Amino acid sequence: MNARISSLALIVALAGCADRTADFDDPAPTRVACVVITGWGYWDNGDKHVIINEETGSSGTACLCLTDEEVLSGARNEELNDLAFAECTRLVDLFSGGFDWDDCEENYLAGAWTSGLSFAEGDDHAWMNSGGLDCNDGADESLGCSTDSEPGPASVVLSALLALALLRQRRG
């Protein structure tokens, strides 16, 4: 009888998992995609200076985990533009020379940064991911069967059958 109960328990687990994962496809893989913060800071005397990240000596960047489709469609450009604006203003605030005004708001309103969106991969573009964004962090958790989701009808029926079999074994 124990072998039958073990088999039934395995069937319940597998049916419940299949019931919960059958309704959706695997999500599209994401990669780190970044824009380079471009712009100038100005002083009242007419001088100007490129807005850079003084900590790294390079241009600032803003990055998101995006699918190929999101990059091509521009579906998350507004979110990326918001991040770029926040980074631009942060870099301006940190600049030791202090500007009287800058291009951050103008570039933000024009959506200028998102036209230079690219994946931060390979020798030429990996530097853009200066924040170390990892799009694979926790990706394995989304695969397979999760016991946190609501059980489907098949797993409820099989669970009831398992409970009846256990009761019968105790009485028998």
Backbone bond lengths (Angstrom), bond angles and torsions (degrees), N, CA, C in turn:
res aa  C-N    CA-C-N  psi(-1)  N-CA   C-N-CA  omega(-1)  CA-C   N-CA-C  phi
1 M - - - 1.442 - - 1.535 111.13 -
2 N 1.345 118.16 -35.34 1.464 121.25 -178.84 1.522 111.88 -61.80
3 A 1.327 116.55 -36.17 1.464 120.25 178.83 1.518 110.39 -64.89
4 R 1.349 116.85 -38.96 1.463 119.64 178.54 1.524 111.15 -66.64
5 I 1.318 116.91 -39.75 1.464 120.48 -179.80 1.523 110.05 -67.45
6 S 1.332 116.91 -41.63 1.471 119.94 178.06 1.522 110.43 -62.56
7 S 1.325 116.42 -42.52 1.462 120.12 178.24 1.514 111.32 -62.92
8 L 1.337 115.57 -42.33 1.459 119.89 179.66 1.532 110.92 -64.53
9 A 1.326 116.24 -39.84 1.465 119.78 178.32 1.526 110.99 -62.83
10 L 1.322 116.94 -40.21 1.459 120.96 178.20 1.525 110.90 -65.00
11 I 1.315 116.80 -41.62 1.461 120.98 178.50 1.530 110.14 -62.94
12 V 1.333 116.80 -42.28 1.468 120.55 178.53 1.521 110.33 -60.23
13 A 1.318 115.92 -46.07 1.472 119.56 -178.87 1.523 110.93 -62.79
14 L 1.325 116.60 -45.65 1.459 119.53 -179.06 1.521 112.10 -68.06
15 A 1.298 117.68 -40.99 1.468 120.25 179.93 1.520 110.45 -66.36
16 G 1.317 116.95 -40.31 1.468 120.07 178.80 1.506 111.39 -63.75
17 C 1.329 116.61 -40.31 1.458 120.58 179.46 1.519 110.38 -66.88
18 A 1.319 116.83 -46.32 1.464 120.29 -179.51 1.520 110.47 -62.89
19 D 1.314 116.26 -36.78 1.458 121.10 -179.28 1.533 111.02 -64.21
20 R 1.331 117.92 -35.47 1.458 121.35 -176.66 1.526 112.67 -84.57
21 T 1.327 118.30 -25.69 1.464 118.81 -175.29 1.523 113.26 -101.10
22 A 1.311 117.93 -5.55 1.458 119.80 -175.26 1.519 113.16 -76.57
23 D 1.333 118.00 -15.32 1.452 121.10 -172.87 1.521 114.83 -86.85
24 F 1.321 119.06 -4.65 1.462 119.49 -178.31 1.518 110.49 -143.57
25 D 1.322 114.80 154.75 1.458 121.16 178.20 1.515 109.23 -87.91
26 D 1.330 115.42 162.40 1.458 119.61 174.47 1.520 108.59 -62.05
27 P 1.327 117.40 136.98 1.467 118.65 179.65 1.525 110.65 -66.55
28 A 1.325 115.18 150.83 1.464 120.54 178.12 1.521 108.89 -65.69
29 P 1.316 117.45 142.16 1.467 119.63 179.39 1.531 110.78 -66.73
30 T 1.306 114.80 145.70 1.461 120.06 177.62 1.526 109.48 -111.18
31 R 1.324 114.40 153.96 1.459 121.92 176.87 1.521 107.67 -134.46
32 V 1.319 115.34 159.17 1.461 120.25 178.62 1.531 108.86 -71.22
33 A 1.327 115.26 119.55 1.468 121.48 177.13 1.524 107.18 -119.65
34 C 1.323 116.39 136.61 1.463 121.00 -173.44 1.526 111.86 -134.82
35 V 1.319 113.43 156.91 1.462 121.02 169.12 1.526 107.43 -119.91
36 V 1.308 115.14 149.55 1.460 121.32 178.46 1.523 107.98 -93.53
37 I 1.317 115.50 132.82 1.467 121.14 178.63 1.527 108.08 -78.97
38 T 1.307 115.48 113.76 1.462 120.66 177.09 1.520 108.29 -113.85
39 G 1.286 115.58 153.00 1.456 120.16 177.84 1.521 111.40 151.94
40 W 1.295 113.48 172.63 1.457 120.89 -177.85 1.514 109.71 -124.16
41 G 1.339 113.42 151.32 1.454 121.48 168.39 1.523 107.12 -110.31
42 Y 1.342 116.47 143.10 1.465 120.73 -173.91 1.529 111.07 -125.13
43 W 1.341 114.03 154.91 1.457 121.30 172.41 1.514 108.52 -117.03
44 D 1.295 115.80 156.85 1.460 121.48 -177.90 1.527 112.96 -60.14
45 N 1.328 118.18 -24.35 1.469 120.65 -179.14 1.539 112.18 -79.42
46 G 1.344 117.86 0.82 1.460 121.67 177.79 1.525 114.33 98.93
47 D 1.314 117.33 -9.32 1.465 119.89 177.83 1.527 109.79 -73.76
48 K 1.327 115.31 155.98 1.455 120.22 177.40 1.520 109.74 -143.66
49 H 1.326 116.06 161.62 1.456 122.50 -178.80 1.530 108.31 -148.29
50 V 1.330 116.31 139.77 1.462 120.88 177.86 1.526 109.03 -64.93
51 I 1.327 115.73 137.03 1.463 120.68 176.33 1.526 107.52 -75.23
52 I 1.336 116.29 118.40 1.463 121.38 179.95 1.525 109.41 -132.54
53 N 1.307 113.83 168.44 1.452 121.12 173.13 1.523 106.21 -88.74
54 E 1.319 116.89 103.40 1.464 120.19 -177.09 1.524 112.46 -64.25
55 E 1.342 117.14 -23.72 1.463 120.80 179.59 1.528 110.82 -67.44
56 T 1.331 117.22 -38.83 1.470 121.05 -176.93 1.523 112.50 -105.18
57 G 1.328 117.04 -16.68 1.459 120.85 -177.43 1.519 112.99 77.45
58 S 1.323 117.13 10.70 1.462 120.52 179.92 1.525 109.51 -123.72
59 S 1.293 115.75 178.21 1.463 120.63 177.33 1.514 109.60 -64.98
60 G 1.307 115.74 150.41 1.448 120.21 173.30 1.517 109.83 -76.00
61 T 1.310 116.32 159.69 1.461 121.27 178.93 1.523 110.26 -138.61
62 A 1.320 115.13 160.84 1.460 122.85 171.80 1.522 106.89 -131.32
63 C 1.333 117.21 132.39 1.461 120.91 -173.04 1.524 111.74 -132.60
64 L 1.328 114.91 150.03 1.465 124.03 173.78 1.521 108.48 -139.51
65 C 1.323 115.97 158.34 1.460 120.81 170.49 1.524 107.24 -85.25
66 L 1.324 116.43 116.42 1.460 121.25 -176.14 1.526 110.94 -130.20
67 T 1.321 115.41 151.20 1.458 120.98 172.17 1.525 107.77 -84.21
68 D 1.320 115.92 165.36 1.469 120.26 175.92 1.527 109.86 -57.96
69 E 1.325 116.37 -42.25 1.468 121.60 -179.00 1.533 111.23 -62.16
70 E 1.350 117.38 -41.29 1.467 120.48 179.61 1.523 111.01 -64.76
71 V 1.322 116.67 -35.87 1.464 119.96 177.92 1.530 109.81 -67.66
72 L 1.320 116.35 -47.71 1.470 120.26 -177.98 1.523 112.54 -65.60
73 S 1.322 116.93 -39.14 1.469 120.10 -176.46 1.523 113.07 -84.27
74 G 1.324 116.88 -18.69 1.464 119.91 -176.25 1.523 112.68 72.93
75 A 1.330 116.89 20.29 1.466 122.29 -174.27 1.525 113.23 -59.14
76 R 1.315 117.72 -28.76 1.474 119.90 -177.48 1.529 112.14 -116.77
77 N 1.329 116.05 21.18 1.465 119.93 -179.85 1.519 112.83 -60.86
78 E 1.321 117.36 -36.96 1.465 119.77 -179.53 1.531 110.85 -63.72
79 E 1.327 116.05 -43.17 1.467 120.50 177.54 1.526 110.88 -62.97
80 L 1.317 116.15 -42.73 1.460 120.79 178.87 1.524 110.92 -66.10
81 N 1.316 117.33 -39.48 1.459 122.01 177.52 1.535 110.73 -62.27
82 D 1.335 116.79 -39.88 1.466 121.14 176.71 1.527 111.02 -61.94
83 L 1.339 116.40 -43.85 1.466 120.23 177.70 1.525 111.29 -63.36
84 A 1.325 116.37 -41.05 1.468 120.53 179.82 1.522 110.77 -63.89
85 F 1.332 116.87 -40.11 1.465 120.34 178.51 1.532 110.49 -63.80
86 A 1.319 116.10 -44.41 1.467 119.65 179.01 1.524 111.07 -61.43
87 E 1.332 116.88 -41.00 1.458 120.31 179.13 1.523 111.14 -69.03
88 C 1.313 117.97 -39.95 1.461 121.43 178.67 1.526 110.53 -60.56
89 T 1.321 116.55 -47.71 1.470 119.26 -179.47 1.529 111.30 -67.50
90 R 1.327 117.39 -33.12 1.477 120.24 175.96 1.521 110.27 -63.48
91 L 1.345 116.72 -44.80 1.460 120.61 179.99 1.525 111.65 -64.61
92 V 1.329 116.82 -38.66 1.465 121.13 177.52 1.531 109.64 -63.25
93 D 1.325 116.10 -44.45 1.472 120.09 -179.58 1.523 112.10 -64.36
94 L 1.337 117.04 -31.75 1.464 120.82 -179.20 1.520 113.51 -84.70
95 F 1.334 117.68 -13.85 1.460 120.38 -176.65 1.524 110.05 -62.94
96 S 1.304 115.37 126.13 1.459 120.61 -174.48 1.526 113.52 -67.26
97 G 1.349 117.03 -24.07 1.461 119.98 -178.74 1.519 113.41 -81.73
98 G 1.310 118.04 -14.94 1.461 122.13 -179.95 1.523 112.86 58.78
99 F 1.310 117.95 114.85 1.454 122.64 179.23 1.523 110.76 -92.62
100 D 1.332 115.62 155.15 1.462 120.71 173.00 1.529 109.96 -83.82
101 W 1.318 117.94 -32.63 1.468 122.93 172.51 1.518 108.30 -158.69
102 D 1.345 116.27 169.76 1.466 120.24 -175.31 1.535 110.19 -149.07
103 D 1.334 114.63 176.02 1.467 122.45 -178.66 1.532 113.85 -91.12
104 C 1.320 119.21 0.24 1.464 120.97 -172.31 1.531 112.83 -55.19
105 E 1.321 117.63 -51.81 1.460 119.92 -176.69 1.533 111.80 -66.36
106 E 1.316 116.40 -40.58 1.468 119.82 179.51 1.534 110.93 -62.66
107 N 1.332 117.09 -44.56 1.464 120.89 178.68 1.531 111.12 -65.90
108 Y 1.323 116.32 -36.05 1.462 121.21 178.00 1.534 110.62 -64.00
109 L 1.319 116.32 -50.62 1.462 120.37 -178.48 1.529 112.31 -63.12
110 A 1.322 116.51 -32.26 1.463 121.04 179.12 1.534 112.33 -83.06
111 G 1.334 117.34 -10.88 1.470 119.71 -176.04 1.517 111.90 64.44
112 A 1.322 115.69 28.64 1.464 121.17 -172.17 1.530 113.31 -64.39
113 W 1.307 118.26 -34.09 1.460 119.92 -174.10 1.516 112.59 -68.94
114 T 1.316 118.20 -35.96 1.469 120.29 -173.04 1.529 113.24 -68.62
115 S 1.310 118.35 -16.24 1.470 119.48 177.82 1.526 111.11 -69.30
116 G 1.312 118.00 -17.52 1.463 121.79 179.42 1.517 113.30 -103.09
117 L 1.318 117.73 23.90 1.458 122.39 -178.00 1.527 111.28 -66.64
118 S 1.333 115.85 131.38 1.471 119.73 175.17 1.522 108.94 -152.38
119 F 1.332 115.24 160.73 1.458 120.08 177.84 1.522 109.15 -75.29
120 A 1.308 116.38 137.97 1.463 122.68 -178.18 1.526 109.66 -86.00
121 E 1.327 114.99 69.75 1.457 121.40 -176.15 1.520 109.97 -134.64
122 G 1.302 115.27 157.02 1.456 120.50 175.90 1.524 112.36 78.16
123 D 1.312 114.34 175.13 1.460 120.98 -176.65 1.524 113.46 -62.09
124 D 1.324 117.11 -33.45 1.462 120.38 -174.78 1.527 114.57 -84.57
125 H 1.344 117.82 -22.30 1.459 118.94 -171.94 1.527 115.38 -124.43
126 A 1.319 119.06 -9.38 1.467 121.33 -176.48 1.533 112.55 -60.41
127 W 1.311 117.69 -29.47 1.464 121.80 -178.89 1.528 112.55 -59.46
128 M 1.342 116.59 -25.38 1.468 120.12 -176.29 1.525 112.28 -64.54
129 N 1.312 117.46 -25.32 1.463 120.87 179.82 1.524 109.70 -85.83
130 S 1.310 116.22 57.67 1.465 121.49 -176.64 1.521 112.35 -67.44
131 G 1.326 117.47 -22.37 1.467 120.70 178.23 1.514 113.47 -83.80
132 G 1.321 117.91 -5.69 1.457 121.45 178.40 1.524 114.31 71.81
133 L 1.322 117.28 30.87 1.460 121.38 178.88 1.525 109.42 -58.67
134 D 1.349 116.91 132.31 1.463 122.25 -179.75 1.519 108.97 -120.74
135 C 1.316 116.44 109.70 1.467 121.27 -178.25 1.508 112.69 -77.58
136 N 1.315 118.76 -12.27 1.457 121.56 179.61 1.517 112.19 -94.21
137 D 1.312 118.25 -3.97 1.451 122.40 -178.51 1.523 109.94 -61.68
138 G 1.330 117.31 113.28 1.459 121.89 179.06 1.512 114.32 80.70
139 A 1.336 118.66 6.37 1.463 120.72 -177.18 1.518 111.91 -64.08
140 D 1.351 117.44 -32.74 1.453 120.09 -178.55 1.520 112.24 -65.92
141 E 1.331 117.91 -25.26 1.452 121.33 -179.94 1.518 112.19 -66.16
142 S 1.323 118.33 -25.32 1.458 120.42 -178.08 1.520 112.24 -83.21
143 L 1.319 117.50 -10.10 1.449 120.98 -179.70 1.521 109.81 -92.69
144 G 1.309 116.61 152.64 1.447 120.79 175.34 1.512 112.71 83.61
145 C 1.322 114.65 -160.08 1.458 121.65 -172.86 1.514 110.12 -98.65
146 S 1.282 116.72 132.38 1.451 122.19 177.55 1.515 109.48 -111.71
147 T 1.317 116.31 134.76 1.463 119.37 178.71 1.517 111.52 -87.73
148 D 1.330 117.43 0.19 1.457 120.91 179.72 1.521 112.79 -80.87
149 S 1.326 117.44 -19.55 1.452 119.96 -176.22 1.525 110.70 -81.96
150 E 1.302 115.66 164.71 1.457 121.25 179.59 1.518 110.12 -68.02
151 P 1.343 117.88 136.25 1.458 119.15 177.80 1.517 110.90 -70.23
152 G 1.313 115.83 146.78 1.458 120.78 177.80 1.513 111.01 -88.19
153 P 1.330 117.07 176.47 1.457 120.73 -176.52 1.527 113.18 -61.48
154 A 1.323 118.35 -36.71 1.467 120.63 -178.94 1.515 110.95 -64.34
155 S 1.330 117.45 -42.17 1.456 119.37 -178.96 1.527 111.43 -70.92
156 V 1.326 118.34 -30.47 1.468 121.22 177.48 1.525 109.85 -66.66
157 V 1.338 117.73 -45.39 1.468 122.21 179.52 1.525 110.35 -63.42
158 L 1.326 116.80 -45.80 1.456 120.05 -179.05 1.524 111.57 -66.89
159 S 1.322 117.71 -35.58 1.462 121.04 176.13 1.520 110.67 -63.43
160 A 1.342 116.91 -40.04 1.468 121.15 177.76 1.522 110.22 -63.94
161 L 1.333 117.87 -42.24 1.466 121.40 178.01 1.523 111.29 -62.66
162 L 1.317 116.87 -40.31 1.458 120.92 177.78 1.521 110.70 -63.11
163 A 1.329 116.70 -43.20 1.461 120.48 179.04 1.526 111.02 -62.50
164 L 1.324 117.25 -41.85 1.470 120.84 177.86 1.524 111.21 -63.73
165 A 1.338 116.95 -40.37 1.461 120.63 179.14 1.519 110.82 -64.68
166 L 1.330 117.55 -39.34 1.462 120.71 178.17 1.520 111.23 -66.05
167 L 1.332 117.37 -41.65 1.465 120.82 177.31 1.517 111.09 -62.41
168 R 1.311 116.62 -41.50 1.452 120.90 -179.63 1.530 110.49 -64.67
169 Q 1.343 116.27 -39.99 1.451 119.61 179.93 1.535 110.80 -64.66
170 R 1.321 117.80 -40.95 1.470 121.68 179.66 1.530 111.27 -63.85
171 R 1.314 115.74 -38.61 1.478 119.71 -178.89 1.528 111.21 -76.31
172 G 1.320 116.07 -30.85 1.468 120.65 -172.80 1.476 112.32 -81.74
